[in-house]
């Protein structure tokens, strides 16, 4: 992997959680949409200046960006802030007039926090149950296959690729795990400083690591090994926006001065 380009933006009065934002592609351009203070802003990969969206929008009217998601159909494109409010990406207007199928998709994607600490997760014939804050029990046909105790708390869906189970944790450090779904044996236990976003392409997973430095790492689910990595400028956050669009990964990292956030960097990475 290598960085194709990056753009730095200074933001006065930056509060990092507002700038987690989302990536989307509109009119053949990748754009990043985020909040700052009382403004909904966007910047495309071809722009040099931030653009104001919805000047009537107030930050207190919206949840933080970790509850946002882009939902697209052949004829529609919405950035959903909640089940009741969205931005129509075709005309950049806020709307409460959201089709029922789009609302349903939002509810499926954005799960309540309690889901990750209490709800069982079904993966075909396997069901993963919680055991305490960071333990898991795998059931198959009502029989227990294995137990696994990780570190930190579950912050992603449990996901499956063939006979591999993978997921991310955060809080108290945070790890990216790959387990054999039949035995519970860990193939990868990669300390990331917190994983809440995972990009999967076939047998490869891409996650941000924010230990001594910020990196994008690529993990092969077949054996759990890191096959490539790329250093990123600035500091990644556990909720930094990351997306794959047209076989390139876009990621946001944050810039600091004397421990005070002063802006962010948008990096485009060739995989």
ABEGO torsion letter per residue (X at the ends): XBBABBBBBBBBGBBAAAAAEBBBBBGGBBBBBBBBEABBBBBBAABABBBBBGAABBAAABBBAAABBBBBBAABBBBBABAABBBBAAAGBBBABBBAAAAAAAAAABBBAAAAAABBBBBEABBBBBBEAABBBBBBGGBBABBBBBBEBBABBBBBBEABBBBBBBEGGEBBBBBBAAAGBBABBBBAGEBABBBBBEABBBBBBBBABBBBBBBBAAAGBBABBBBBBEBBBAABBBBBBGGBBBBBBBBBBGGBBAEBBBBBBBX
